[in-house]
């Protein structure tokens, strides 16, 4: 398989038409090799417009990678800068963490599934990504007393818990896919001051729910 041709087609036919026009983001998709982060059995499908099942050591974890266009769009809207510290919940294969790491100073990412956390660490190490800490833990509660300039919830949640909003620094941004099937929407939430947040609805999509997040109480601004 010609991976470079497939990568070029992914960018030009899926991602660029989906309003991802930041050239730094587009260039990064050629630097971080997506095929090296998918399970070996699905390597030939690394560039397809689908969620790829995350099968580790022959066992289906029940999790999947977000589609390439959703990953790229979220990355573009976060507009991460080189000095920033980033938190991700839902490491999966480690691909999104690798993309974030190339733009940020440091990334902390959490994965509740032990096999996936180990898979992600191996992928990140093989790719030479050194500024990511991949933790095996329930990420539904953010690390205590840490502030982040950007937070990514790499899956869906019914609402964004206040604990994550409070971990944003002033000017910090959070992206999440919010809602319950069949209606979900990617959102960008920005902390404008100590007690205020702005919300921008980015696009409609769907994703598997992140494990451990509360399902009932609704957060209201």
N, C-alpha and C positions, 0 to 999 in steps of 0.2 A: 504494500500500500504506500502511496506517495503522501506521507503525512503533511509535508509542506504545502502541497496543492490543496489538500483537504482543509488545512488550517486557513489558507488564503480564502477558500470558498466560504468557510464558516464566517469569517470576518466580513466579506463583501456581500454575502447573500442573506445572512441571518442578523448579524450584529449591527453593521452600519445602517441598514434600512430600519432598524429599531431605534433610531435617533441617538445612537452612540457615535458621537462625532469628535470627541476629545482624542486628538492624535496620540497623546501619551498613553491613554488607555488602549487604543488600538495597537500601538507598537508593543505594549506589554504582553498582549495576547500571543505575539510571536516569540517573546522571550521566555515566558513560562510555558513549558510544554504540557498541554492538557493531557495528552495521551499517557504521560508518565504518572498521572494521578488517578486514573481510572483503574478498576480491577482488571487484571490481565485478560480475562475472558471477554471483556467489553472494549478492549483497546481500539479495535477497528471502528467502534461507534463513538469515539471520543468527541467528534465534531458534529454529531447529529443534533437536531433541535428536539431533544427529549431529555427527560430526567433519567440518568443512568443508575440502575440498581447498584448498591454498594454490597458486593459479595466478598467476604473476607475468609480466606482459608476454606472455601467451599460452602460457607454458611451465609445465607442471606440475612443481613442485619435488619432488614425492613426499612432502611434509610436509602436515600438516593441523592445524587448530585443535582443541584439546580441546573436548569438549561443554560447554555453559554450566553445567550442574550440577556437573561435575567442577571447573571453574575456580572456581566459587563456594564449593564445599566446601573446596577446598585453601586458598583465601583466608581462609575463616572459621577453619580450624584453625590457621593461622599466627598469627592474632591480632596483627598488626603494629601497632606504636605509632609515633607521629609522629616520634620522635627516631631511629628505627632505620635502619640501612643494610642494603640487601637485594641479594642476588645472584640472578639468574635465568639458567638455561642453557636455550637453545631459545627465542629471541625470537619466532620465527614472524611473525605479523602485527603484534606489538607490543601486542595487547590485554591480555594478562596483565600486561605491564610497566606499562601505563597504570593498571590496577586497583591494582597494588602501589604505584605512585608516589603515588596519592591518599591512601594511608595511611602512607607512609614518608617519611623525610627525603630519602633518595637511593637510586636503583636503578641497578645495573650489570647489563646483560643482554647475552648473547653469542649469536651466530647463525653457524653454520658456512657457510650458503648465502649468497653475496654478494648475489644478487638479493633474497632475503628480508630481509636486513639493511637494504638500501636502502628496501624497501617499508615496513618497520617504522618506520624513521626518518621517512619522509614522513608516515605515519599519526600518529605521536606529535607531530610538529611541527604538523600540521593541527589536532590536538585540543588544542593549547596545553599539552602536557605538557613541562615544562622540567627536571624533576629526574631524568631518565633518560639514561644514557649507553648507547647501543646499539652494541656492538662487533661487527665482522665477524671472527670468529676461532673456532677449535676450542675449545669450552667444556669439553671433557672434563678439562682441567686448570684449576683455579680460579686467579684472579689471585694472584700471589706476594705473600706477606707482608701480605695484607689479612684483616681479621676482619669478620665480618658477624653481625648479630643474627638474620637470616633468610636462608635459601637455598631456592630453588624449582627443582627439575628438571622442566621442562615437557615431559615425555615419559617413556618407560619406560627403566629400567636393570635389568640382572640383579641387581645389588647396588649399594649406595652406596659408592663408593671412599673410602678413609680420608682422602685429600687434602681432600675436601669437609667431612668431619666435623671435621678439624683447623682449618678456616677458621671454624668457629662460635665465637662468644664464649661465655663461661659463661652459661647460660640461653638461648642461641640455639637456634632451631628450623629444621629442614629438612624439606621435604615432597618426596616422590618416589613415583612408581609403580614398584614393585619386582617383578621376576619375569620370566618368559618365557612367551609365549603357549602355551597358552590361560589360564594361571593367573598373574594379577598382582594386586597389592594396593597401594593407596595407604597410605603410612606417614608418621607424624609422628615425627621423631627429635629429641630434646632433649638438649643437652649439660648435664649436671647438675653436673659439676665438671671439673677438668683432664683426668681420665682416664676419665670415666664418661658413658654415654649411655643414655637410656631410649627405648624404641621402642613406639609405639602403632599397631596396625593399624587403619586408619580404615574402609576399604570395599574391596570387590572391584571392579575395573574393568579396562580394557585401553587401551593407547595405543601408538603407534608408538615404536620405540626411538630414543633420542638417538644421533646419529652420533658415532663416535670413542671411545665408552666401552668398557672391556674386557669381554669376554664370558665368561670362564672362571673365573678365580680368585674365590672367594667370601670376602667380608669376614665375619668372625665377631666378635661382641662378647665 
